[in-house]
């Protein structure tokens, strides 16, 4: 029973994030009225509305990074506690990412002109993707985890001209040439 408490705490964090997102006015599901496993849209009505999309790999990479940070900074804490912290960080990001100020930042600094934020289903799935990344990083050799992150970054760069690296760069310090290239 004691071993399950951190995972129950992580689940409560996810539920709290979902409630906060609903209270912020986020739609529970896509306004199109359906929940699909995958949305291929990078822009448009179903972007960041379904269970998975082209930005899901970046959330898996978040899990890799949170596992690495926990290993470096919190080595004496048990892995389940580090996992709860990772879930809390990802949930906090989902709430912040869906705030009006960040949504507007995406619209103005990146090529996501029509971005409306995530549905609650998408945000919860993004937290789940981070959890998958966290546990993959725990099980895989470091070299395999790094290789997988590089593959995800290159794949999304090739497919949609965006990835976690560019997303962070464009949010923090937009580069006009990159935005122009992303627009194709």
N, C-alpha and C positions, 0 to 999 in steps of 0.2 A: 504494500500500500504506500509506503513512504517513497518508493522509487517512482510511483505514478504522479505524485504531487506536482513535481515541476511541469510535467506534460499537461496536467489539468490546469495549472497556472497559465501555461502558454495558450491553451484553448480559451481560457477566460480573457486573456489579453486580446486574442483575435476577435472574440465576441464583443468586447468593449470597443475595439476599433470599428467594428461593423455598426454598432449602435451610434457611436460618435459621427461616423460618416452619414448615417441616416438622418441624424439630428442636424447635420450641416446641410441637408437638402439633397444629398447624392441620391440618385435613382438606385433602387435595389438591383434591377436588371436593366438591360438595354431598353431604351424607350421604344424600340422596334417590337417589343413584346416577347422576345424569345431569348433563350440562353443556349448558345452554341459552344461546342468544345473549342473551336478555333475561329478566329477572325483574321483573314488575310489582309484586311484594310490597314493602311498606315495612316490615312486620313479618311474622314468620312464618319458616318453615323455609328458604325460598329467598332471603330477604333477604341480600344481600352474598355470595351463593354462586355466582352465574352470571357470565358474561362481562361483562354490562352490566346496569345497574339505574338507579333514579332518582338515585343518587348519582354516576353516571359524569360528568354535566356538571360537578360540583364538581371532579373530577380534571382535566378539561379546563381549568377555570379555574386550577387549580394551575399548569398549564403556561404559561398566560398570565402569571401572577404571577412564576413563575421566570424566564421570558424577560425580563420587564420588570426584575426585580431584577438579573439578569445584565447587562443592557444598562446599567443605572445604575451598578452596583458593579464590574463586571468588563469594562468596555468594551474594554480592551486585550487581553483573552483572545479567542482565536478562538471562534466560535460552537460548534464541536464540543466544545470543552473546557467551555464553559458548559452544553452539553447534558448532558455526563457528570455535572457537578455537580448539575444539576436531577434527573437520574435517581437519583443517590445520595440526594438529599434526599427525593424521593418514596418511594424504597425504604426509607429510614430511617423515614419516617412510617408506611408499611405495617407495618413490624415493631413500632413503638411502638403504633400503633393496635390491634394484635392482642395486646397484652400484657394480662394479667389486670387490671391497675390501670386501663387505659383502657377496656376492655370494661365493667368495673364502673361506671366513671364515666358511660359512655353509658347504662347501665341506670338509674342513680340520678338523673342530672341532666337527661336528655332523655326523650322519649317512647318510646325504644327499649327497652321493658321486657324483651323476650325476646331481645335481641341477643346472638348467640354469637360474633361476630367474622366475619372474612372467610374464605372458602376460599382456598387458595393460587392457584387459577385466577383468582378474583376480584381478589386483590391484584396479580397479574401484569398482568391486564387494566387495573386502575386505573393502574398505572405506564405502560402503553401509552396510556391516555387522556391522561395528563399529557403524554406525548411528542407526541401529536397536537396538544394545546393549545400546546405549545412551538413546534412548527413552523408552526401556524396564525398564532401571534403574530408569528413571524418574517416571514411572507409577507403578512399582511393589514395594511392601514393601521391605525394606532392606534385611530382612531374606530370602525372596524369590529370590532376586537377588543374594545373596551370595550362596544360595542353588543351583541355576541354574549354577553359575560359577563352583562350586564344581562338579556338575554332568557333565558339559562339560569337565572339566579337567580329571575326572576319566574315562569318556567314551573314550576320545581320547587316554588316557594312555593305556586303555585296548585294544582298537581296533588297534592302530598303534604304541604303545610304545613311544609316544611323546605327548606333550601338551605345552601350553604356558610356564608353569613353567620350564619344562626341556629345552625348546627351549632357553629361556633367560639364564638359567644356563650354558648350553653348549656353547652358544655364548660368554658369559662373562668369564667363568672359566670351560673349558672342564674337564670332569671326565672320565678317561679311562674306569672304570668299568661300568658307565652308557652307554657309547658308545658301549661297548661289549654287554651289555644286550639288547640295542636297535637293534643291528644287529641280535639278536635271536640266 
